[in-house]
């Protein structure tokens, strides 16, 4: 059975999202980036999705990372 994906973070800053994804991957959490930005006008959001089982851990890691920045 495939994991159910949960959104744990979103922003319009793609660079920040990619950095946070790497923090999750470094902590053995599978993470994917869903880019919903319009390529012509650059509005919309970029989100990080993780398997439902890792949601709480991922949110904790993201919160810690954002508070240390």
Residue pairs with C-beta under 8 A, 6 or more apart in sequence:
3 30
3 51
3 52
3 53
4 51
4 52
5 32
5 49
5 50
5 51
5 52
6 49
6 50
6 51
6 52
6 55
7 34
7 47
7 48
7 49
8 48
8 49
8 50
8 55
8 58
8 59
8 62
9 17
9 20
9 47
9 48
9 59
9 62
10 17
10 45
10 46
10 47
10 48
11 17
11 45
11 46
12 37
12 43
12 44
12 45
12 46
13 46
14 35
14 37
14 46
17 33
17 46
17 47
17 48
18 33
20 48
20 62
20 65
20 66
21 31
21 32
21 33
21 48
23 61
23 62
23 65
24 31
24 48
24 50
24 58
24 61
24 62
25 31
27 57
27 61
29 50
29 54
29 57
29 58
29 61
30 50
30 51
30 54
31 48
31 49
31 50
31 58
32 48
32 49
32 50
33 46
33 47
33 48
33 49
34 46
34 47
34 48
34 49
35 46
36 44
36 45
36 46
36 47
37 43
37 44
37 45
37 46
38 44
48 58
48 62
50 58
